[in-house]
Amino acid sequence: MVKTGEERRVTGEDEQRMCSICRREFDSAEASSLFAEAGEWLAGEVWKDAGQLCPKCLENRAKLAMMYLSEYNT
Ligand SMILES: [Zn+2]
């Protein structure tokens, strides 16, 4: 069940979105932690999927990324 590309393209910052990792719906305005902020940055700069992950997944990914992508963390 892999869809490519453009499904679920939402405009506007306050939309409910569905996380592309865990499929949880989340509010993009949800309070974010330091790791979630780092994850958001990484999503924009590294994975190019900003806005598609919930804060929890951003957070988890940021924690992993900080272990493996130290060159982005100087
Ligand atoms: Zn998620």
N, CA, C, O and the ligand as a Tripos MOL2 file, in Angstrom:
@<TRIPOS>MOLECULE
protein
  297   295    75     0     0
PROTEIN
NO_CHARGES

@<TRIPOS>ATOM
      1 N           0.8220   -1.2130    0.0000 N.3       1 MET1
      2 CA          0.0000    0.0000    0.0000 C.3       1 MET1
      3 C           0.8550    1.2610    0.0000 C.2       1 MET1
      4 O           0.7000    2.1060    0.8810 O.2       1 MET1
      5 N           1.7260    1.3990   -0.9430 N.am      2 VAL2
      6 CA          2.5740    2.5850   -0.9870 C.3       2 VAL2
      7 C           2.0450    3.5710   -2.0130 C.2       2 VAL2
      8 O           1.9290    3.2650   -3.1990 O.2       2 VAL2
      9 N           1.7300    4.7520   -1.5280 N.am      3 LYS3
     10 CA          1.3320    5.8000   -2.4550 C.3       3 LYS3
     11 C           2.5290    6.7010   -2.6950 C.2       3 LYS3
     12 O           3.2990    6.9810   -1.7760 O.2       3 LYS3
     13 N           2.6800    7.1390   -3.8910 N.am      4 THR4
     14 CA          3.7750    8.0520   -4.1740 C.3       4 THR4
     15 C           3.2580    9.4780   -4.3000 C.2       4 THR4
     16 O           2.1520    9.7260   -4.7800 O.2       4 THR4
     17 N           4.0850   10.3900   -3.8580 N.am      5 GLY5
     18 CA          3.8440   11.7710   -4.1660 C.3       5 GLY5
     19 C           2.7770   12.5220   -3.4030 C.2       5 GLY5
     20 O           2.8610   12.7030   -2.1880 O.2       5 GLY5
     21 N           1.7890   12.9470   -4.1290 N.am      6 GLU6
     22 CA          1.0560   14.1360   -3.7390 C.3       6 GLU6
     23 C          -0.2020   13.9380   -2.9000 C.2       6 GLU6
     24 O          -0.9540   14.8890   -2.6860 O.2       6 GLU6
     25 N          -0.4380   12.7400   -2.4310 N.am      7 GLU7
     26 CA         -1.6530   12.5890   -1.6190 C.3       7 GLU7
     27 C          -1.5570   13.4110   -0.3420 C.2       7 GLU7
     28 O          -0.4690   13.6280    0.1920 O.2       7 GLU7
     29 N          -2.7110   13.8660    0.1410 N.am      8 ARG8
     30 CA         -2.7720   14.6130    1.3870 C.3       8 ARG8
     31 C          -1.9010   15.8510    1.4000 C.2       8 ARG8
     32 O          -1.1530   16.0690    2.3540 O.2       8 ARG8
     33 N          -1.9790   16.6330    0.4020 N.am      9 ARG9
     34 CA         -1.2480   17.9010    0.4420 C.3       9 ARG9
     35 C          -2.1710   18.9530    1.0470 C.2       9 ARG9
     36 O          -3.1790   19.3230    0.4450 O.2       9 ARG9
     37 N          -1.8260   19.4260    2.2240 N.am     10 VAL10
     38 CA         -2.6820   20.4140    2.8680 C.3      10 VAL10
     39 C          -1.9990   21.7590    2.9020 C.2      10 VAL10
     40 O          -0.7860   21.8570    3.0860 O.2      10 VAL10
     41 N          -2.7850   22.7790    2.7250 N.am     11 THR11
     42 CA         -2.2440   24.1280    2.8020 C.3      11 THR11
     43 C          -2.6750   24.7890    4.1030 C.2      11 THR11
     44 O          -3.7330   24.4720    4.6460 O.2      11 THR11
     45 N          -1.8740   25.6840    4.5880 N.am     12 GLY12
     46 CA         -2.2180   26.3870    5.8210 C.3      12 GLY12
     47 C          -1.5950   25.7220    7.0250 C.2      12 GLY12
     48 O          -1.5320   24.4960    7.1130 O.2      12 GLY12
     49 N          -1.1410   26.5340    7.9390 N.am     13 GLU13
     50 CA         -0.3690   26.0190    9.0620 C.3      13 GLU13
     51 C          -1.2070   25.3880   10.1640 C.2      13 GLU13
     52 O          -0.6780   24.6400   10.9860 O.2      13 GLU13
     53 N          -2.4970   25.6730   10.1960 N.am     14 ASP14
     54 CA         -3.3090   25.2060   11.3090 C.3      14 ASP14
     55 C          -4.1450   23.9670   10.9970 C.2      14 ASP14
     56 O          -4.9940   23.5720   11.7960 O.2      14 ASP14
     57 N          -3.9090   23.3610    9.8500 N.am     15 GLU15
     58 CA         -4.6640   22.1690    9.4700 C.3      15 GLU15
     59 C          -4.3090   20.9720   10.3510 C.2      15 GLU15
     60 O          -3.1870   20.8370   10.8390 O.2      15 GLU15
     61 N          -5.3170   20.1050   10.5330 N.am     16 GLN16
     62 CA         -4.9910   18.7880   11.0690 C.3      16 GLN16
     63 C          -4.2120   18.0250   10.0020 C.2      16 GLN16
     64 O          -4.5680   18.0550    8.8240 O.2      16 GLN16
     65 N          -3.1790   17.3620   10.4070 N.am     17 ARG17
     66 CA         -2.4010   16.5960    9.4490 C.3      17 ARG17
     67 C          -2.2610   15.1710    9.9470 C.2      17 ARG17
     68 O          -2.4720   14.8860   11.1260 O.2      17 ARG17
     69 N          -1.9060   14.2900    9.0470 N.am     18 MET18
     70 CA         -1.6640   12.9220    9.4540 C.3      18 MET18
     71 C          -0.1840   12.6210    9.3520 C.2      18 MET18
     72 O           0.4520   12.8650    8.3260 O.2      18 MET18
     73 N           0.3410   12.0940   10.4190 N.am     19 CYS19
     74 CA          1.7600   11.7750   10.4580 C.3      19 CYS19
     75 C           2.0850   10.6990    9.4300 C.2      19 CYS19
     76 O           1.3850    9.6910    9.3440 O.2      19 CYS19
     77 N           3.1280   10.9040    8.6620 N.am     20 SER20
     78 CA          3.4750    9.9210    7.6320 C.3      20 SER20
     79 C           4.2210    8.7250    8.1990 C.2      20 SER20
     80 O           4.4670    7.7560    7.4810 O.2      20 SER20
     81 N           4.5830    8.7760    9.4720 N.am     21 ILE21
     82 CA          5.2120    7.6090   10.0990 C.3      21 ILE21
     83 C           4.1970    6.7850   10.8800 C.2      21 ILE21
     84 O           4.0220    5.5980   10.6050 O.2      21 ILE21
     85 N           3.5330    7.3960   11.8410 N.am     22 CYS22
     86 CA          2.6450    6.6180   12.7090 C.3      22 CYS22
     87 C           1.1730    6.7570   12.3560 C.2      22 CYS22
     88 O           0.3290    6.0930   12.9590 O.2      22 CYS22
     89 N           0.8520    7.6050   11.3910 N.am     23 ARG23
     90 CA         -0.5270    7.7860   10.9160 C.3      23 ARG23
     91 C          -1.4450    8.4090   11.9560 C.2      23 ARG23
     92 O          -2.6680    8.3560   11.8210 O.2      23 ARG23
     93 N          -0.8720    8.9850   12.9710 N.am     24 ARG24
     94 CA         -1.6680    9.6900   13.9490 C.3      24 ARG24
     95 C          -1.9950   11.0710   13.3980 C.2      24 ARG24
     96 O          -1.1600   11.7100   12.7590 O.2      24 ARG24
     97 N          -3.2240   11.5270   13.6530 N.am     25 GLU25
     98 CA         -3.5220   12.8980   13.2860 C.3      25 GLU25
     99 C          -2.9420   13.8240   14.3440 C.2      25 GLU25
    100 O          -2.9920   13.5340   15.5390 O.2      25 GLU25
    101 N          -2.4090   14.9070   13.9000 N.am     26 PHE26
    102 CA         -1.8090   15.8280   14.8480 C.3      26 PHE26
    103 C          -2.0600   17.2500   14.4200 C.2      26 PHE26
    104 O          -2.3300   17.5300   13.2520 O.2      26 PHE26
    105 N          -1.9690   18.1300   15.3650 N.am     27 ASP27
    106 CA         -2.1420   19.5440   15.1160 C.3      27 ASP27
    107 C          -0.7630   20.1610   14.9540 C.2      27 ASP27
    108 O           0.0830   20.0210   15.8360 O.2      27 ASP27
    109 N          -0.5300   20.8300   13.8570 N.am     28 SER28
    110 CA          0.8060   21.3750   13.6200 C.3      28 SER28
    111 C           1.1730   22.4640   14.6170 C.2      28 SER28
    112 O           2.3370   22.8470   14.7390 O.2      28 SER28
    113 N           0.1640   22.9550   15.3290 N.am     29 ALA29
    114 CA          0.4370   23.9790   16.3370 C.3      29 ALA29
    115 C           0.6870   23.3790   17.7250 C.2      29 ALA29
    116 O           0.9010   24.1030   18.6970 O.2      29 ALA29
    117 N           0.6570   22.0650   17.7990 N.am     30 GLU30
    118 CA          0.9020   21.3730   19.0620 C.3      30 GLU30
    119 C           2.2320   21.8200   19.6830 C.2      30 GLU30
    120 O           3.2260   22.0110   18.9820 O.2      30 GLU30
    121 N           2.2290   21.9780   20.9730 N.am     31 ALA31
    122 CA          3.4400   22.4120   21.6660 C.3      31 ALA31
    123 C           4.5920   21.4650   21.3690 C.2      31 ALA31
    124 O           4.4260   20.2460   21.3930 O.2      31 ALA31
    125 N           5.7450   22.0250   21.0920 N.am     32 SER32
    126 CA          6.8480   21.1600   20.7250 C.3      32 SER32
    127 C           8.0090   21.2910   21.6890 C.2      32 SER32
    128 O           8.2500   22.3520   22.2640 O.2      32 SER32
    129 N           8.7090   20.2070   21.8490 N.am     33 SER33
    130 CA          9.8830   20.1930   22.7050 C.3      33 SER33
    131 C          11.1010   20.6300   21.9010 C.2      33 SER33
    132 O          11.0140   20.8880   20.7000 O.2      33 SER33
    133 N          12.2070   20.7060   22.5700 N.am     34 LEU34
    134 CA         13.4640   21.0340   21.9150 C.3      34 LEU34
    135 C          13.7700   20.0250   20.8160 C.2      34 LEU34
    136 O          14.2020   20.3940   19.7240 O.2      34 LEU34
    137 N          13.5410   18.7460   21.1150 N.am     35 PHE35
    138 CA         13.8160   17.7190   20.1120 C.3      35 PHE35
    139 C          12.8580   17.8180   18.9410 C.2      35 PHE35
    140 O          13.2460   17.6080   17.7910 O.2      35 PHE35
    141 N          11.6000   18.1410   19.2360 N.am     36 ALA36
    142 CA         10.6380   18.2870   18.1480 C.3      36 ALA36
    143 C          11.0350   19.4440   17.2460 C.2      36 ALA36
    144 O          10.8870   19.3610   16.0270 O.2      36 ALA36
    145 N          11.5290   20.5000   17.8250 N.am     37 GLU37
    146 CA         11.9960   21.6280   17.0170 C.3      37 GLU37
    147 C          13.1870   21.2400   16.1590 C.2      37 GLU37
    148 O          13.2670   21.5950   14.9830 O.2      37 GLU37
    149 N          14.1090   20.5080   16.7640 N.am     38 ALA38
    150 CA         15.2550   20.0140   16.0030 C.3      38 ALA38
    151 C          14.7820   19.0900   14.8890 C.2      38 ALA38
    152 O          15.2890   19.1340   13.7680 O.2      38 ALA38
    153 N          13.8030   18.2540   15.2170 N.am     39 GLY39
    154 CA         13.2580   17.3420   14.2220 C.3      39 GLY39
    155 C          12.6010   18.0730   13.0700 C.2      39 GLY39
    156 O          12.7170   17.6700   11.9130 O.2      39 GLY39
    157 N          11.9140   19.1490   13.3990 N.am     40 GLU40
    158 CA         11.2850   19.9520   12.3580 C.3      40 GLU40
    159 C          12.3220   20.5470   11.4230 C.2      40 GLU40
    160 O          12.1530   20.5660   10.2040 O.2      40 GLU40
    161 N          13.3800   21.0210   12.0150 N.am     41 TRP41
    162 CA         14.4590   21.5900   11.2080 C.3      41 TRP41
    163 C          15.0650   20.5150   10.3110 C.2      41 TRP41
    164 O          15.2850   20.7360    9.1200 O.2      41 TRP41
    165 N          15.3280   19.3680   10.8900 N.am     42 LEU42
    166 CA         15.8910   18.2650   10.1170 C.3      42 LEU42
    167 C          14.9420   17.8300    9.0030 C.2      42 LEU42
    168 O          15.3730   17.5050    7.8970 O.2      42 LEU42
    169 N          13.6530   17.8290    9.3080 N.am     43 ALA43
    170 CA         12.6630   17.4510    8.2980 C.3      43 ALA43
    171 C          12.7280   18.3920    7.1070 C.2      43 ALA43
    172 O          12.6090   17.9660    5.9590 O.2      43 ALA43
    173 N          12.9180   19.6730    7.3880 N.am     44 GLY44
    174 CA         13.0060   20.6560    6.3150 C.3      44 GLY44
    175 C          14.3230   20.5880    5.5660 C.2      44 GLY44
    176 O          14.3540   20.6630    4.3380 O.2      44 GLY44
    177 N          15.4180   20.4460    6.3160 N.am     45 GLU45
    178 CA         16.7440   20.5490    5.7130 C.3      45 GLU45
    179 C          17.2740   19.2300    5.1890 C.2      45 GLU45
    180 O          17.9990   19.1990    4.1940 O.2      45 GLU45
    181 N          16.9200   18.1530    5.8450 N.am     46 VAL46
    182 CA         17.5610   16.8760    5.5400 C.3      46 VAL46
    183 C          16.6150   15.9140    4.8420 C.2      46 VAL46
    184 O          16.9560   15.3510    3.8020 O.2      46 VAL46
    185 N          15.4170   15.7230    5.4140 N.am     47 TRP47
    186 CA         14.5040   14.7200    4.8500 C.3      47 TRP47
    187 C          13.4850   15.3110    3.8810 C.2      47 TRP47
    188 O          12.8070   14.5720    3.1670 O.2      47 TRP47
    189 N          13.3750   16.6230    3.8500 N.am     48 LYS48
    190 CA         12.4400   17.2970    2.9440 C.3      48 LYS48
    191 C          10.9960   16.8440    3.1110 C.2      48 LYS48
    192 O          10.2460   16.7630    2.1390 O.2      48 LYS48
    193 N          10.6140   16.5520    4.3450 N.am     49 ASP49
    194 CA          9.2140   16.1750    4.5660 C.3      49 ASP49
    195 C           8.6230   16.9770    5.7250 C.2      49 ASP49
    196 O           7.8090   16.4710    6.4980 O.2      49 ASP49
    197 N           9.0430   18.2160    5.8280 N.am     50 ALA50
    198 CA          8.5680   19.0770    6.9010 C.3      50 ALA50
    199 C           7.0500   19.1420    6.9210 C.2      50 ALA50
    200 O           6.4110   19.2440    5.8740 O.2      50 ALA50
    201 N           6.4810   19.0820    8.1110 N.am     51 GLY51
    202 CA          5.0340   19.2020    8.2470 C.3      51 GLY51
    203 C           4.2860   17.8940    8.0930 C.2      51 GLY51
    204 O           3.0620   17.8650    8.2230 O.2      51 GLY51
    205 N           4.9880   16.8250    7.8230 N.am     52 GLN52
    206 CA          4.3000   15.5600    7.5940 C.3      52 GLN52
    207 C           4.3820   14.6010    8.7760 C.2      52 GLN52
    208 O           3.7460   13.5480    8.7820 O.2      52 GLN52
    209 N           5.1740   14.9800    9.7770 N.am     53 LEU53
    210 CA          5.3230   14.0950   10.9250 C.3      53 LEU53
    211 C           4.7770   14.7460   12.1870 C.2      53 LEU53
    212 O           4.8570   15.9620   12.3560 O.2      53 LEU53
    213 N           4.2210   13.9250   13.0690 N.am     54 CYS54
    214 CA          3.7360   14.4440   14.3350 C.3      54 CYS54
    215 C           4.9230   14.7910   15.2350 C.2      54 CYS54
    216 O           6.0300   14.2990   15.0180 O.2      54 CYS54
    217 N           4.6950   15.6360   16.2410 N.am     55 PRO55
    218 CA          5.7870   16.0350   17.1260 C.3      55 PRO55
    219 C           6.5200   14.8470   17.7500 C.2      55 PRO55
    220 O           7.7370   14.8850   17.9340 O.2      55 PRO55
    221 N           5.7730   13.8010   18.0720 N.am     56 LYS56
    222 CA          6.3990   12.6230   18.6790 C.3      56 LYS56
    223 C           7.4090   11.9770   17.7460 C.2      56 LYS56
    224 O           8.5190   11.6410   18.1580 O.2      56 LYS56
    225 N           7.0240   11.8060   16.4990 N.am     57 CYS57
    226 CA          7.9210   11.1760   15.5400 C.3      57 CYS57
    227 C           9.0900   12.0920   15.1860 C.2      57 CYS57
    228 O          10.2170   11.6330   15.0020 O.2      57 CYS57
    229 N           8.8100   13.3870   15.0950 N.am     58 LEU58
    230 CA          9.8940   14.3430   14.8660 C.3      58 LEU58
    231 C          10.9190   14.2340   15.9840 C.2      58 LEU58
    232 O          12.1310   14.2350   15.7630 O.2      58 LEU58
    233 N          10.3840   14.1420   17.1790 N.am     59 GLU59
    234 CA         11.2280   14.0470   18.3530 C.3      59 GLU59
    235 C          12.0870   12.7940   18.3250 C.2      59 GLU59
    236 O          13.3000   12.8460   18.5240 O.2      59 GLU59
    237 N          11.4370   11.6750   18.0750 N.am     60 ASN60
    238 CA         12.1680   10.4100   18.0300 C.3      60 ASN60
    239 C          13.2260   10.4260   16.9460 C.2      60 ASN60
    240 O          14.3510    9.9660   17.1450 O.2      60 ASN60
    241 N          12.8500   10.9610   15.7970 N.am     61 ARG61
    242 CA         13.7960   10.9900   14.6990 C.3      61 ARG61
    243 C          14.9500   11.9450   14.9910 C.2      61 ARG61
    244 O          16.0980   11.6730   14.6400 O.2      61 ARG61
    245 N          14.6350   13.0540   15.6310 N.am     62 ALA62
    246 CA         15.6950   13.9980   15.9770 C.3      62 ALA62
    247 C          16.7060   13.3660   16.9250 C.2      62 ALA62
    248 O          17.9130   13.5780   16.8040 O.2      62 ALA62
    249 N          16.1860   12.5820   17.8740 N.am     63 LYS63
    250 CA         17.1040   11.9310   18.8160 C.3      63 LYS63
    251 C          18.0360   10.9740   18.1010 C.2      63 LYS63
    252 O          19.2370   10.9360   18.3690 O.2      63 LYS63
    253 N          17.4650   10.1950   17.1800 N.am     64 LEU64
    254 CA         18.2890    9.2940   16.3760 C.3      64 LEU64
    255 C          19.2690   10.0720   15.5200 C.2      64 LEU64
    256 O          20.4520    9.7400   15.4460 O.2      64 LEU64
    257 N          18.7630   11.1090   14.8750 N.am     65 ALA65
    258 CA         19.5980   11.8860   13.9610 C.3      65 ALA65
    259 C          20.7940   12.4950   14.6790 C.2      65 ALA65
    260 O          21.8970   12.5630   14.1370 O.2      65 ALA65
    261 N          20.5550   12.9300   15.8920 N.am     66 MET66
    262 CA         21.6480   13.5580   16.6240 C.3      66 MET66
    263 C          22.7490   12.5670   16.9570 C.2      66 MET66
    264 O          23.9040   12.9400   17.1660 O.2      66 MET66
    265 N          22.3690   11.3030   17.0010 N.am     67 MET67
    266 CA         23.3970   10.2940   17.2190 C.3      67 MET67
    267 C          24.1700    9.9840   15.9550 C.2      67 MET67
    268 O          25.3660    9.6980   16.0000 O.2      67 MET67
    269 N          23.4670   10.0420   14.8050 N.am     68 TYR68
    270 CA         24.0790    9.5630   13.5600 C.3      68 TYR68
    271 C          24.5010   10.6650   12.6000 C.2      68 TYR68
    272 O          25.3520   10.4480   11.7370 O.2      68 TYR68
    273 N          23.9150   11.8330   12.7440 N.am     69 LEU69
    274 CA         24.2020   12.9080   11.7930 C.3      69 LEU69
    275 C          24.9030   14.0760   12.4800 C.2      69 LEU69
    276 O          24.4810   15.2270   12.3740 O.2      69 LEU69
    277 N          25.9600   13.7590   13.1710 N.am     70 SER70
    278 CA         26.5890   14.8090   13.9660 C.3      70 SER70
    279 C          27.0810   15.9720   13.1350 C.2      70 SER70
    280 O          27.2850   17.0600   13.6730 O.2      70 SER70
    281 N          27.2770   15.7850   11.8580 N.am     71 GLU71
    282 CA         27.7290   16.9040   11.0340 C.3      71 GLU71
    283 C          26.6850   17.9960   10.8730 C.2      71 GLU71
    284 O          27.0090   19.1360   10.5420 O.2      71 GLU71
    285 N          25.4170   17.6350   11.1120 N.am     72 TYR72
    286 CA         24.3700   18.6500   11.0720 C.3      72 TYR72
    287 C          24.1620   19.3420   12.4170 C.2      72 TYR72
    288 O          23.2770   20.1860   12.5630 O.2      72 TYR72
    289 N          24.9700   18.9820   13.3740 N.am     73 ASN73
    290 CA         24.7040   19.4020   14.7400 C.3      73 ASN73
    291 C          25.8760   20.1760   15.3250 C.2      73 ASN73
    292 O          26.1690   20.0410   16.5130 O.2      73 ASN73
    293 N          26.5390   20.9710   14.5300 N.am     74 THR74
    294 CA         27.7010   21.6930   15.0230 C.3      74 THR74
    295 C          27.3530   23.1070   15.4420 C.2      74 THR74
    296 O          28.2280   23.8530   15.8830 O.2      74 THR74
    297 ZN          3.9930   10.2100   14.2020 Zn       75 ZN75
@<TRIPOS>BOND
     1     1     2 1
     2     2     3 1
     3     3     4 2
     4     3     5 am
     5     5     6 1
     6     6     7 1
     7     7     8 2
     8     7     9 am
     9     9    10 1
    10    10    11 1
    11    11    12 2
    12    11    13 am
    13    13    14 1
    14    14    15 1
    15    15    16 2
    16    15    17 am
    17    17    18 1
    18    18    19 1
    19    19    20 2
    20    19    21 am
    21    21    22 1
    22    22    23 1
    23    23    24 2
    24    23    25 am
    25    25    26 1
    26    26    27 1
    27    27    28 2
    28    27    29 am
    29    29    30 1
    30    30    31 1
    31    31    32 2
    32    31    33 am
    33    33    34 1
    34    34    35 1
    35    35    36 2
    36    35    37 am
    37    37    38 1
    38    38    39 1
    39    39    40 2
    40    39    41 am
    41    41    42 1
    42    42    43 1
    43    43    44 2
    44    43    45 am
    45    45    46 1
    46    46    47 1
    47    47    48 2
    48    47    49 am
    49    49    50 1
    50    50    51 1
    51    51    52 2
    52    51    53 am
    53    53    54 1
    54    54    55 1
    55    55    56 2
    56    55    57 am
    57    57    58 1
    58    58    59 1
    59    59    60 2
    60    59    61 am
    61    61    62 1
    62    62    63 1
    63    63    64 2
    64    63    65 am
    65    65    66 1
    66    66    67 1
    67    67    68 2
    68    67    69 am
    69    69    70 1
    70    70    71 1
    71    71    72 2
    72    71    73 am
    73    73    74 1
    74    74    75 1
    75    75    76 2
    76    75    77 am
    77    77    78 1
    78    78    79 1
    79    79    80 2
    80    79    81 am
    81    81    82 1
    82    82    83 1
    83    83    84 2
    84    83    85 am
    85    85    86 1
    86    86    87 1
    87    87    88 2
    88    87    89 am
    89    89    90 1
    90    90    91 1
    91    91    92 2
    92    91    93 am
    93    93    94 1
    94    94    95 1
    95    95    96 2
    96    95    97 am
    97    97    98 1
    98    98    99 1
    99    99   100 2
   100    99   101 am
   101   101   102 1
   102   102   103 1
   103   103   104 2
   104   103   105 am
   105   105   106 1
   106   106   107 1
   107   107   108 2
   108   107   109 am
   109   109   110 1
   110   110   111 1
   111   111   112 2
   112   111   113 am
   113   113   114 1
   114   114   115 1
   115   115   116 2
   116   115   117 am
   117   117   118 1
   118   118   119 1
   119   119   120 2
   120   119   121 am
   121   121   122 1
   122   122   123 1
   123   123   124 2
   124   123   125 am
   125   125   126 1
   126   126   127 1
   127   127   128 2
   128   127   129 am
   129   129   130 1
   130   130   131 1
   131   131   132 2
   132   131   133 am
   133   133   134 1
   134   134   135 1
   135   135   136 2
   136   135   137 am
   137   137   138 1
   138   138   139 1
   139   139   140 2
   140   139   141 am
   141   141   142 1
   142   142   143 1
   143   143   144 2
   144   143   145 am
   145   145   146 1
   146   146   147 1
   147   147   148 2
   148   147   149 am
   149   149   150 1
   150   150   151 1
   151   151   152 2
   152   151   153 am
   153   153   154 1
   154   154   155 1
   155   155   156 2
   156   155   157 am
   157   157   158 1
   158   158   159 1
   159   159   160 2
   160   159   161 am
   161   161   162 1
   162   162   163 1
   163   163   164 2
   164   163   165 am
   165   165   166 1
   166   166   167 1
   167   167   168 2
   168   167   169 am
   169   169   170 1
   170   170   171 1
   171   171   172 2
   172   171   173 am
   173   173   174 1
   174   174   175 1
   175   175   176 2
   176   175   177 am
   177   177   178 1
   178   178   179 1
   179   179   180 2
   180   179   181 am
   181   181   182 1
   182   182   183 1
   183   183   184 2
   184   183   185 am
   185   185   186 1
   186   186   187 1
   187   187   188 2
   188   187   189 am
   189   189   190 1
   190   190   191 1
   191   191   192 2
   192   191   193 am
   193   193   194 1
   194   194   195 1
   195   195   196 2
   196   195   197 am
   197   197   198 1
   198   198   199 1
   199   199   200 2
   200   199   201 am
   201   201   202 1
   202   202   203 1
   203   203   204 2
   204   203   205 am
   205   205   206 1
   206   206   207 1
   207   207   208 2
   208   207   209 am
   209   209   210 1
   210   210   211 1
   211   211   212 2
   212   211   213 am
   213   213   214 1
   214   214   215 1
   215   215   216 2
   216   215   217 am
   217   217   218 1
   218   218   219 1
   219   219   220 2
   220   219   221 am
   221   221   222 1
   222   222   223 1
   223   223   224 2
   224   223   225 am
   225   225   226 1
   226   226   227 1
   227   227   228 2
   228   227   229 am
   229   229   230 1
   230   230   231 1
   231   231   232 2
   232   231   233 am
   233   233   234 1
   234   234   235 1
   235   235   236 2
   236   235   237 am
   237   237   238 1
   238   238   239 1
   239   239   240 2
   240   239   241 am
   241   241   242 1
   242   242   243 1
   243   243   244 2
   244   243   245 am
   245   245   246 1
   246   246   247 1
   247   247   248 2
   248   247   249 am
   249   249   250 1
   250   250   251 1
   251   251   252 2
   252   251   253 am
   253   253   254 1
   254   254   255 1
   255   255   256 2
   256   255   257 am
   257   257   258 1
   258   258   259 1
   259   259   260 2
   260   259   261 am
   261   261   262 1
   262   262   263 1
   263   263   264 2
   264   263   265 am
   265   265   266 1
   266   266   267 1
   267   267   268 2
   268   267   269 am
   269   269   270 1
   270   270   271 1
   271   271   272 2
   272   271   273 am
   273   273   274 1
   274   274   275 1
   275   275   276 2
   276   275   277 am
   277   277   278 1
   278   278   279 1
   279   279   280 2
   280   279   281 am
   281   281   282 1
   282   282   283 1
   283   283   284 2
   284   283   285 am
   285   285   286 1
   286   286   287 1
   287   287   288 2
   288   287   289 am
   289   289   290 1
   290   290   291 1
   291   291   292 2
   292   291   293 am
   293   293   294 1
   294   294   295 1
   295   295   296 2
@<TRIPOS>SUBSTRUCTURE
     1 MET1         2 RESIDUE 1 A MET
     2 VAL2         6 RESIDUE 1 A VAL
     3 LYS3        10 RESIDUE 1 A LYS
     4 THR4        14 RESIDUE 1 A THR
     5 GLY5        18 RESIDUE 1 A GLY
     6 GLU6        22 RESIDUE 1 A GLU
     7 GLU7        26 RESIDUE 1 A GLU
     8 ARG8        30 RESIDUE 1 A ARG
     9 ARG9        34 RESIDUE 1 A ARG
    10 VAL10       38 RESIDUE 1 A VAL
    11 THR11       42 RESIDUE 1 A THR
    12 GLY12       46 RESIDUE 1 A GLY
    13 GLU13       50 RESIDUE 1 A GLU
    14 ASP14       54 RESIDUE 1 A ASP
    15 GLU15       58 RESIDUE 1 A GLU
    16 GLN16       62 RESIDUE 1 A GLN
    17 ARG17       66 RESIDUE 1 A ARG
    18 MET18       70 RESIDUE 1 A MET
    19 CYS19       74 RESIDUE 1 A CYS
    20 SER20       78 RESIDUE 1 A SER
    21 ILE21       82 RESIDUE 1 A ILE
    22 CYS22       86 RESIDUE 1 A CYS
    23 ARG23       90 RESIDUE 1 A ARG
    24 ARG24       94 RESIDUE 1 A ARG
    25 GLU25       98 RESIDUE 1 A GLU
    26 PHE26      102 RESIDUE 1 A PHE
    27 ASP27      106 RESIDUE 1 A ASP
    28 SER28      110 RESIDUE 1 A SER
    29 ALA29      114 RESIDUE 1 A ALA
    30 GLU30      118 RESIDUE 1 A GLU
    31 ALA31      122 RESIDUE 1 A ALA
    32 SER32      126 RESIDUE 1 A SER
    33 SER33      130 RESIDUE 1 A SER
    34 LEU34      134 RESIDUE 1 A LEU
    35 PHE35      138 RESIDUE 1 A PHE
    36 ALA36      142 RESIDUE 1 A ALA
    37 GLU37      146 RESIDUE 1 A GLU
    38 ALA38      150 RESIDUE 1 A ALA
    39 GLY39      154 RESIDUE 1 A GLY
    40 GLU40      158 RESIDUE 1 A GLU
    41 TRP41      162 RESIDUE 1 A TRP
    42 LEU42      166 RESIDUE 1 A LEU
    43 ALA43      170 RESIDUE 1 A ALA
    44 GLY44      174 RESIDUE 1 A GLY
    45 GLU45      178 RESIDUE 1 A GLU
    46 VAL46      182 RESIDUE 1 A VAL
    47 TRP47      186 RESIDUE 1 A TRP
    48 LYS48      190 RESIDUE 1 A LYS
    49 ASP49      194 RESIDUE 1 A ASP
    50 ALA50      198 RESIDUE 1 A ALA
    51 GLY51      202 RESIDUE 1 A GLY
    52 GLN52      206 RESIDUE 1 A GLN
    53 LEU53      210 RESIDUE 1 A LEU
    54 CYS54      214 RESIDUE 1 A CYS
    55 PRO55      218 RESIDUE 1 A PRO
    56 LYS56      222 RESIDUE 1 A LYS
    57 CYS57      226 RESIDUE 1 A CYS
    58 LEU58      230 RESIDUE 1 A LEU
    59 GLU59      234 RESIDUE 1 A GLU
    60 ASN60      238 RESIDUE 1 A ASN
    61 ARG61      242 RESIDUE 1 A ARG
    62 ALA62      246 RESIDUE 1 A ALA
    63 LYS63      250 RESIDUE 1 A LYS
    64 LEU64      254 RESIDUE 1 A LEU
    65 ALA65      258 RESIDUE 1 A ALA
    66 MET66      262 RESIDUE 1 A MET
    67 MET67      266 RESIDUE 1 A MET
    68 TYR68      270 RESIDUE 1 A TYR
    69 LEU69      274 RESIDUE 1 A LEU
    70 SER70      278 RESIDUE 1 A SER
    71 GLU71      282 RESIDUE 1 A GLU
    72 TYR72      286 RESIDUE 1 A TYR
    73 ASN73      290 RESIDUE 1 A ASN
    74 THR74      294 RESIDUE 1 A THR
    75 ZN75       297 GROUP 0 **** ****
